[in-house]
Amino acid sequence: MVVIFLGATTPEASWPVWSVLVLGTVTGGVAGGLRGVVSGWFLPSLTGAAGGNRTGRHWRSA
């Protein structure tokens, strides 16, 4: 969100439209890339053990 906020508050009213569009595209790319990097850091923590292994109980089929 910081990257998007900085990109959104940078242009002034005197900037031409094409400059704002380029800045918006670059800002979106950088923000998306950073989100991907941060998500990648946390992805390994989301791949835990299967449900039966997390409970500590071993269920037998009847």
ZADO-1210 file (C-alpha; in nm, 4 decimals, padded with zeros to 6 digits):
<atoms>
<atom x="00.0000" y="00.0000" z="00.0000" code="MET" pos="1"/>
<atom x="00.2899" y="00.2359" z="00.0619" code="VAL" pos="2"/>
<atom x="00.4075" y="00.2013" z="-00.2976" code="VAL" pos="3"/>
<atom x="00.0587" y="00.2670" z="-00.4326" code="ILE" pos="4"/>
<atom x="00.0147" y="00.5670" z="-00.2014" code="PHE" pos="5"/>
<atom x="00.3472" y="00.7171" z="-00.3098" code="LEU" pos="6"/>
<atom x="00.2660" y="00.6609" z="-00.6755" code="GLY" pos="7"/>
<atom x="-00.0792" y="00.8135" z="-00.6392" code="ALA" pos="8"/>
<atom x="00.0375" y="01.1260" z="-00.4581" code="THR" pos="9"/>
<atom x="00.3375" y="01.2004" z="-00.6806" code="THR" pos="10"/>
<atom x="00.1736" y="01.3571" z="-00.9893" code="PRO" pos="11"/>
<atom x="00.0485" y="01.7117" z="-00.9780" code="GLU" pos="12"/>
<atom x="-00.2316" y="01.8749" z="-01.1753" code="ALA" pos="13"/>
<atom x="00.0186" y="02.0163" z="-01.4251" code="SER" pos="14"/>
<atom x="00.1436" y="01.6704" z="-01.5334" code="TRP" pos="15"/>
<atom x="00.0358" y="01.5560" z="-01.8806" code="PRO" pos="16"/>
<atom x="-00.2012" y="01.2600" z="-01.8968" code="VAL" pos="17"/>
<atom x="00.0553" y="01.0301" z="-02.0587" code="TRP" pos="18"/>
<atom x="00.2984" y="01.0883" z="-01.7691" code="SER" pos="19"/>
<atom x="00.0315" y="00.9972" z="-01.5137" code="VAL" pos="20"/>
<atom x="-00.0540" y="00.6821" z="-01.7097" code="LEU" pos="21"/>
<atom x="00.3111" y="00.5766" z="-01.7271" code="VAL" pos="22"/>
<atom x="00.3575" y="00.6451" z="-01.3555" code="LEU" pos="23"/>
<atom x="00.0435" y="00.4463" z="-01.2746" code="GLY" pos="24"/>
<atom x="00.1615" y="00.1517" z="-01.4830" code="THR" pos="25"/>
<atom x="00.5057" y="00.1514" z="-01.3244" code="VAL" pos="26"/>
<atom x="00.3606" y="00.1926" z="-00.9757" code="THR" pos="27"/>
<atom x="00.1221" y="-00.0988" z="-01.0311" code="GLY" pos="28"/>
<atom x="00.4028" y="-00.3193" z="-01.1577" code="GLY" pos="29"/>
<atom x="00.6292" y="-00.2393" z="-00.8656" code="VAL" pos="30"/>
<atom x="00.3494" y="-00.2842" z="-00.6114" code="ALA" pos="31"/>
<atom x="00.2473" y="-00.6165" z="-00.7667" code="GLY" pos="32"/>
<atom x="00.6061" y="-00.7371" z="-00.7694" code="GLY" pos="33"/>
<atom x="00.6555" y="-00.6478" z="-00.4056" code="LEU" pos="34"/>
<atom x="00.3316" y="-00.8201" z="-00.3129" code="ARG" pos="35"/>
<atom x="00.4512" y="-01.1311" z="-00.4915" code="GLY" pos="36"/>
<atom x="00.7851" y="-01.1262" z="-00.3105" code="VAL" pos="37"/>
<atom x="00.6249" y="-01.0802" z="00.0305" code="VAL" pos="38"/>
<atom x="00.3670" y="-01.3505" z="-00.0429" code="SER" pos="39"/>
<atom x="00.6479" y="-01.5812" z="-00.1522" code="GLY" pos="40"/>
<atom x="00.8151" y="-01.5411" z="00.1862" code="TRP" pos="41"/>
<atom x="00.5014" y="-01.6642" z="00.3634" code="PHE" pos="42"/>
<atom x="00.3940" y="-01.9390" z="00.1204" code="LEU" pos="43"/>
<atom x="00.6020" y="-02.2135" z="00.2871" code="PRO" pos="44"/>
<atom x="00.4117" y="-02.1586" z="00.6120" code="SER" pos="45"/>
<atom x="00.0837" y="-02.2341" z="00.4338" code="LEU" pos="46"/>
<atom x="00.1833" y="-02.5838" z="00.3272" code="THR" pos="47"/>
<atom x="00.1541" y="-02.7608" z="00.6602" code="GLY" pos="48"/>
<atom x="00.0862" y="-03.1234" z="00.7356" code="ALA" pos="49"/>
<atom x="-00.2384" y="-03.2897" z="00.6389" code="ALA" pos="50"/>
<atom x="-00.5341" y="-03.2546" z="00.8766" code="GLY" pos="51"/>
<atom x="-00.4912" y="-03.5997" z="01.0340" code="GLY" pos="52"/>
<atom x="-00.1274" y="-03.5330" z="01.1102" code="ASN" pos="53"/>
<atom x="-00.1994" y="-03.1984" z="01.2746" code="ARG" pos="54"/>
<atom x="-00.4350" y="-03.3423" z="01.5346" code="THR" pos="55"/>
<atom x="-00.1873" y="-03.5927" z="01.6678" code="GLY" pos="56"/>
<atom x="-00.4488" y="-03.8669" z="01.6369" code="ARG" pos="57"/>
<atom x="-00.4297" y="-04.1432" z="01.3858" code="HIS" pos="58"/>
<atom x="-00.7744" y="-04.2367" z="01.2654" code="TRP" pos="59"/>
<atom x="-00.8413" y="-04.5897" z="01.1529" code="ARG" pos="60"/>
<atom x="-01.1009" y="-04.6786" z="00.8993" code="SER" pos="61"/>
<atom x="-01.3896" y="-04.8864" z="01.0334" code="ALA" pos="62"/>
</atoms>
